[in-house]
Amino acid sequence: MSELDSVVRFEGEITLAELMQCLVEDRDWHEVAGLAYREGDRYVATQPRPLIAELDGISFPARPQESTLTVLGMKASPILGSRGCSRDCSFCSIRQFYSQVPGKKVRVRNPVKVVEEMRARHEENGVSIFLFQDDDFPVWGAFGRRWTAQFIESLRTAGLYGRVIWKISCRSDEVEPELFARMRDAGLYVVYLGIESGNEAGLRALNKRLTVEDSHRAVTILQDLGLAFTYGFMLFDPSSTFESGRENVGFLRRIATDGDVPAVFCRMLPYAGTPIEERLAKEGRLRGSVDNPEYDFLDARLNSYFEALNDLVAAWIQGSDAWVSQLNFAWQEYWVIRRLFPPVAGLQAYERFLRSITRRSNDFLLNLVGEVGHAFEDGHGRVPSAAEVQPAGKCFAEQLLAKRNAFILRNQQTMLASLEATAGVGCGTDGQRELST
């Protein structure tokens, strides 16, 4: 990129501070470790800086008040309990990122320090929703159970137990009923699962080291515990066939049958430096560029199938304004109301509506996937036009907005009273909050 002069490579806290100090003091910065910069027609990389060994030595991040996210007036904030991932999925750049410099690839913060940061955000800024950005939240094995137990106990000690809620990401084979029940009671409300594929060949190609049944089991446990879940899913990957596509659609139907989660999917992208990118290059299937990687499927018909389907569903499932994004946010609001607000009128009826519209949306989308696939596999049937597909998403969105706004307005005074009861804790100079309709 011609407009790019320099970058901070890998972890940036120390590197960026040293760079800024050099600039402030008008000193030469070209020897600062952890940089890459342009020098004429060539690029120069300075000595790589080792990964930060002790995460608890880093100061809590400065987060400007105006950047705080809100859900129905409840403030949300990202947070980290760990860095890195011990797994080696073939498509993922995380392990490759941390493996290129010296240092331990997975580091976990002291749970007491994590809760200290949460308490500071809660008391100083009124944050009640914490979104853990860990690549794999520390629930793995005996260490994870000990860490989580200390984390939960620290929430009790800090007075946050029952007052804040939090979201995590983890693997399907890490979901355990007893552990996640304790976490739910301590504020866990949504779990992101890196499911990625609903067929065994796809899981092997992605080196997930999971089975399809692992993910079914995890979803069932979360549903039985009354926990929300979202997931990553790749309908297409380099091993895809029409048969594996049908298996993936069947998997999505199974986990979304109750209508408590929207059906979503994407195509696997071969990120730079990953094992799967290297393999595709060796096979002569890699196309595109570093910032827009592409690849050819083994069956040429799948290339046409993907392109046609992507054109039809892009506005449905991609981007913040997409229909499924709106549906996901409505579910997010529902779970926040259920976990952080006092009982409100009509919540069960509103949940039934959300499940109904989610089921109908899922059926439409997955039927479309099957219809388009059938047309390209055997040449029978037809591919609908975008003009035929998009009105359905618009209709769903209009139904959702009308029902959601009526529900919020009906309970506005109850929710505002709840917000006002906690006002003055990081709510700005006037202590005011509002509900958006």
TABELCOR-V559239 format. One record per helix or strand of 2 or more residues. SS is the DSSP state (H for helix, E for strand). FROM is the first residue (numbers start at 1). LEN is the number of residues. If there is no record, write none. Layout:
ss: {SS/SS}
from: {FROM/FROM}
len: {LEN/LEN}
//
This chain:
ss: {E/H/E/E/H/H/E/E/E/H/E/H/E/H/E/H/H/E/H/H/E/H/E/H/E/E/H/H/H/H/H}
from: {6/13/35/42/55/65/69/74/82/94/107/111/127/141/165/172/177/188/200/212/228/242/266/275/286/292/300/323/347/386/412}
len: {3/12/5/4/3/3/3/6/2/6/2/15/6/17/6/3/9/9/6/13/9/14/2/8/4/4/18/18/32/25/10}
//
